[in-house]
Amino acid sequence: MRHRLKSLALVVLLGAAGAVWLSAAQEKRKGRRRRRPAPRAAPRRAAAVVLSGGLRTFLHCNGSFFDRVVAENPDFRFDYFVHAVLEGDGGDAAAFQALKFGAHPNVKRVEAELAADARRAVLRELPNLAKLPAGNGTARGKAINVASMFRSIALAEALRAGAAYDVVLRLRPDAYFCSSVNLTAALAVLDEDVVLVPFAEDQLVFDQFAVAGPDAMARYARAYADTLTREIARNPQRALYPEREMWRHFRAEKLKAVTLREFRSTLVRLDGAGAPRHEDAYAKLRLDYPHLARVAMPAVVETCAPRKKRRGG
């Protein structure tokens, strides 16, 4: 009997010890589970901003890009690649300093040349340019300006070449954004041939803003080296018109223009007193193509107020 009681006590003791060990092991496992780090958030997507042209009104316009593109796409990181054409009179010095020396965020590469040097470069690289007819309408006598624009696009895109991005935005420094751009929605549309533009009708492609994948944007930016050079050599009696030349380039590269129908913007100029003023982004096209202005172009936008800040933000 005494022996049986000792055996029973031993069993109870071992059972209790086992229960304590099991409980401790469970707590240890629970502790490990509690200490396990939370799943990492998905990495932010990367957007390259390829900026090209004159900087005279850039500081008046850039806030609209931050408000309506950067702030509206918080899942994206924005990096900037800039080719600036400077007038040389100091009117664009503050903008260039901001881009060159860090006041503007995430500028990866920036290069600049004087407008006079850019003109000499296009005349050297396109020797038949000066022989082209002056043309008609708002582009009359502006062949060098047209060629310089395409060249600046190419040089800005060359600064980005080789860097991996999910999407690339091409814009000019004097564009003021009046509407937002949803880049997540854009990615659902883009492929290797698609370029999103505000306007594309009747053998014209708007050249002030574009959104594309990296490969398509690289092809977009070849307009100067490929299409413009070839067209000038083949057709020395044909005047240049910027939106027409961009359309010819899309055709040559087999790029597909898809229209951002809700997109609105203005261009910002300086008046005689040096104050910024807004101008309809389609003003020249409306004058040159009045039949399209009535049926295919967006309504006139001559002013654009800053976006109202959201509550709590």
Salt bridges, closest charged atoms under 4 A:
GLU27 OE2 - LYS30 NZ 3.91
GLU72 OE2 - ARG307 NH1 3.78
GLU72 OE2 - ARG310 NH2 2.99
ASP79 OD2 - ARG77 NH2 2.97
ASP89 OD2 - ARG56 NH2 2.96
GLU111 OE2 - ARG109 NH2 3.75
GLU113 OE2 - HIS83 NE2 3.38
GLU113 OE2 - ARG151 NH1 2.44
ASP117 OD1 - ARG120 NH2 2.34
GLU125 OE1 - ARG151 NE 3.35
GLU157 OE2 - ARG160 NH2 2.45
ASP174 OD1 - ARG172 NE 2.64
ASP174 OD2 - ARG269 NH1 3.00
ASP193 OD1 - ARG219 NH1 2.89
ASP202 OD2 - HIS291 NE2 3.40
ASP226 OD2 - ARG222 NE 3.46
GLU231 OE1 - ARG238 NH2 2.08
GLU245 OE2 - ARG248 NH1 2.94
GLU253 OE1 - ARG219 NE 3.35
GLU253 OE1 - ARG222 NH2 3.21
GLU279 OE2 - ARG269 NH2 3.51
GLU279 OE1 - ARG277 NH1 3.55
ASP280 OD2 - ARG286 NE 2.47
